[in-house]
């Protein structure tokens, strides 16, 4: 797990840790309940299948960029809360934990990158780990306006 100083200062969300009695919000659980689709070597959330028509894989520079765009969820929007509300970051951790577990079960042997970003919005996105492709910069401190956290699944 990697994070920038902005995320560390917030007290990063617990990803992969016990839930401590906090359940995943049903609106976020519904996104994961639809499972995944396999599209030419890419894994996408089935929940976003409608967006695939407007954003075909050919319009992205690589498979990683496609997955990272399609597989991003704005948690503050889904929860109807401001991004700065502490519950949004807590739910980001719960969502990422559940997402990681589902990816591990559905795609054993594959490695995925989960990215939590908190700025004007709180997003969780994922993509497969592919040699020579990356959606996020190596230097997380370069994200001056966002708290960033990156987790490999499985870690």
C-alpha positions in Angstrom: 0.0 0.0 0.0 1.3 3.5 -0.9 -0.2 6.9 0.0 0.8 10.5 -0.2 1.2 12.7 2.8 -2.2 14.3 2.3 -3.8 10.8 2.7 -1.6 9.9 5.7 -2.7 13.1 7.4 -6.4 12.2 7.0 -5.9 8.8 8.6 -6.3 6.6 5.5 -9.2 4.3 5.0 -8.8 0.8 6.2 -8.6 -1.4 3.1 -8.6 -5.1 3.7 -9.0 -4.6 7.4 -11.9 -5.8 9.6 -15.0 -3.6 9.2 -15.1 -2.5 12.8 -18.9 -2.7 12.8 -19.3 -0.3 9.8 -21.3 -1.9 7.0 -20.9 -1.0 3.4 -23.7 1.4 2.4 -26.4 -0.4 0.3 -25.9 2.1 -2.6 -22.3 1.1 -2.9 -23.1 -2.6 -2.3 -25.5 -2.4 -5.3 -22.7 -1.3 -7.6 -20.7 -4.4 -6.7 -23.7 -6.8 -6.7 -23.8 -6.8 -10.5 -20.3 -8.3 -10.7 -17.9 -7.9 -13.5 -17.7 -8.1 -17.3 -14.8 -9.4 -19.2 -14.1 -7.4 -22.4 -11.2 -8.4 -24.5 -8.8 -8.9 -21.5 -10.3 -6.0 -19.5 -12.3 -6.3 -16.4 -15.1 -3.7 -15.8 -17.9 -3.3 -13.4 -21.1 -4.6 -14.9 -22.9 -1.8 -13.1 -21.4 0.6 -15.7 -22.2 -1.5 -18.7 -24.3 1.3 -20.2 -21.2 3.7 -20.3 -19.3 1.3 -22.5 -21.4 2.4 -25.5 -20.3 6.0 -25.1 -16.7 5.1 -24.1 -15.4 2.2 -26.3 -12.0 0.7 -25.5 -10.6 2.0 -28.8 -10.9 5.6 -27.6 -8.3 5.0 -24.9 -4.5 4.9 -25.3 -4.3 1.5 -23.5 -6.4 -1.1 -21.6 -5.3 0.3 -18.2 -6.7 3.8 -19.1 -9.9 2.2 -20.3 -10.4 0.2 -17.1 -9.4 3.1 -14.8 -11.9 5.4 -16.5 -14.8 2.9 -16.6 -14.2 1.5 -13.1 -14.3 4.7 -11.2 -17.0 5.5 -8.7 -17.6 8.9 -7.1 -18.5 7.8 -3.6 -19.6 11.3 -2.5 -22.1 11.4 -5.3 -23.4 7.9 -4.7 -23.8 8.6 -0.9 -25.2 12.1 -1.4 -22.6 13.6 1.0 -19.9 16.2 0.5 -16.5 14.7 -0.2 -15.1 16.2 3.0 -17.6 14.3 5.2 -15.5 11.8 7.1 -18.0 9.0 6.4 -17.2 9.2 2.7 -13.6 8.1 3.4 -14.8 5.4 5.8 -17.1 4.1 3.1 -14.3 4.3 0.5 -12.3 1.9 2.7 -15.3 -0.5 3.0 -16.0 -0.3 -0.7 -12.4 -0.9 -1.6 -12.2 -3.8 0.8 -15.3 -5.5 -0.7 -14.2 -4.7 -4.2 -10.7 -6.3 -3.5 -12.3 -9.4 -2.1 -14.6 -9.8 -5.1 -11.8 -9.3 -7.5 -9.6 -11.9 -5.8 -12.4 -14.4 -5.8 -13.4 -13.8 -9.4 -9.9 -13.5 -10.9 -7.5 -15.7 -8.9 -3.9 -15.2 -10.1 -4.6 -11.6 -11.5 -3.2 -8.5 -9.8 -5.3 -5.4 -9.6 -4.5 -1.8 -8.6 -7.1 0.0 -6.5 -6.8 3.8 -6.3 -8.6 5.9 -3.7 -8.5 9.7 -4.4 -9.9 12.4 -2.3 -10.1 16.0 -3.5 -13.1 17.8 -4.7 -14.7 14.3 -5.0 -13.8 10.9 -3.5 -13.2 8.3 -6.1 -12.3 4.6 -6.0 -11.2 3.1 -9.2 -9.4 -0.1 -10.3 -7.5 -1.6 -13.2 -5.4 -4.7 -13.8 -1.7 -4.4 -13.2 -0.1 -4.6 -16.6 3.6 -4.2 -17.5 4.4 -0.9 -19.1 1.0 0.6 -18.3 0.0 2.8 -15.5 -2.9 5.1 -14.7 -1.4 6.8 -11.7 2.0 8.6 -11.4 4.7 6.9 -9.4 5.2 10.0 -7.3 2.0 10.3 -5.3 3.2 13.6 -3.7 2.8 15.1 -7.2 -1.0 15.1 -6.6 -0.9 18.4 -4.7 -4.7 18.8 -4.5 -5.7 15.2 -3.7 -5.1 12.7 -1.0 -4.1 9.5 -2.8 -3.8 5.8 -1.8 -2.8 2.9 -4.0 -3.3 -0.8 -3.1 -2.4 -3.9 -5.1 -4.9 -6.7 -4.9 -3.8 -9.2 -3.8 -1.2 -7.4 -1.8 
